Amino acid sequence: MRDRLGRECLYVPSCRLGLYVALRHWCPPGGRVLMSPVNDDVILFVVLAAGLRPVQAPLDPRDGSLDAAAVPEETWRGLSAVLTTNLYGNPDPAPALRARCDRSGIALIEDAAHAIGSEVAGRPVGTFGDAAVFSLSKHTAAKAGGFLAVADPGLREALAKSRDALLEPPRRTAELAYWARPYAEAAVRGLRLAPAAWAVLRMLGRQERADIRMPLRPDALGRAVAAAPALDAFHSWVRVDLHDYRTDAGGPRRARIGRKLARLDDVLARHLAGTRTLLASPWARPGPGPVQPLFRVPLLVEDRDAARAALARARIPVGYLYDPPLDDYAGAAFTEPSPAPEAARWFAAHALPVDPLRADRALRVLAESGTRPARGGPGGV
Ligand SMILES: Cc1ncc(COP(=O)(O)O)c(C=O)c1O
């Protein structure tokens, strides 16, 4: 990753832990952080855990990127940082955000979880911020691991210390579960047991989302916010989908992550090819920039839930849905709402993030199920 980015990098067991470390380092407790409302709810809880107030930004309805120009002047005043999302791999306008953060003297932190192969203005996503955090659970599908990349190499040691203070030691049971998981999943797929297996996982409490968003539990969340900054108080929200998010990797886990990362260029080439296929379909609205090796391609469809169900029947799961936007989900008690929420609402309701590695099959199912492209959209999009 250092060679790819030309930046000093630090291994972290998950992107979310790396973001927590970065937010604690660059933002004083009580600070305000501009972020995207169309984002994983886990990231909202990471910002809250860092003792910060999330501020939701207006979005571009074409690709869900941050609309920097639509952020009102009064919102910029009093911000401690901007946190980008690079949703599904579509880059946020990093050069404009970098310039604006420099003018305001605040940090730019890039969440590059979805954007490990994306570029903007000819540079990799993750090379604009004071810090950038990558997830190896996404393109590389290692289901663990990530990197915190920093602009100032002199900070590496201090950040490593902060990370180490948060790590839990590798546990034999966790290592074993990590090792066994791909085999168990292959068996479930091979035996066509997926719905039953998910029901069992839900029963065992390892599948915490019955819906797209996890339950907010506002009373408990209020108590956690009063204890922030503190990761422990937010454990039950931050661990969702990745219980080992702060567990140091043992030998076998490191070895598998290393093998997966070594194949990254091949994976990116396949994501790029699938992205091209999906962007040429009637459900796509390609943005103005060059095509990226997207993690997911947000097709825009009229009835998202029906399209998702049609894909599920064909055994093509659609995850990474972020609906409703975080300000509608969490309310003003836990986040400052966006000054222009319509574009985010429209995008969140219509985006169908399709895995580019399953492009051909997904397009066949969408055609056969009569899925219609989304009509309209804010601003005539
Ligand atoms: C935009 C975004 N950022 C960060 C993360 C967290 O990544 P990790 O699971 O490696 O902590 C996710 C997880 O899905 C995500 O969607």
The ligand as a MOL file (V3000), in Angstrom:
LIG
                    3D

  0  0  0     0  0            999 V3000
M  V30 BEGIN CTAB
M  V30 COUNTS 16 16 0 0 0
M  V30 BEGIN ATOM
M  V30 1 C -18.0940 3.4510 3.4580 0
M  V30 2 C -17.5620 2.4780 4.4590 0
M  V30 3 N -16.5410 2.8660 5.2340 0
M  V30 4 C -16.0000 2.0440 6.1440 0
M  V30 5 C -16.4910 0.7810 6.3260 0
M  V30 6 C -15.8810 -0.0860 7.3930 0
M  V30 7 O -14.9630 -0.9690 6.8730 0
M  V30 8 P -14.4710 -2.1800 7.8040 0
M  V30 9 O -15.5310 -3.2190 7.7210 0
M  V30 10 O -13.1460 -2.5970 7.2570 0
M  V30 11 O -14.3420 -1.6170 9.1690 0
M  V30 12 C -17.5450 0.3220 5.5550 0
M  V30 13 C -18.0530 -1.0460 5.7390 0
M  V30 14 O -18.8660 -1.5410 4.9970 0
M  V30 15 C -18.1010 1.1900 4.5910 0
M  V30 16 O -19.1240 0.7830 3.8220 0
M  V30 END ATOM
M  V30 BEGIN BOND
M  V30 1 1 1 2
M  V30 2 1 2 3
M  V30 3 2 2 15
M  V30 4 2 3 4
M  V30 5 1 4 5
M  V30 6 1 5 6
M  V30 7 2 5 12
M  V30 8 1 6 7
M  V30 9 1 7 8
M  V30 10 2 8 9
M  V30 11 1 8 10
M  V30 12 1 8 11
M  V30 13 1 12 13
M  V30 14 1 12 15
M  V30 15 2 13 14
M  V30 16 1 15 16
M  V30 END BOND
M  V30 END CTAB
M  END
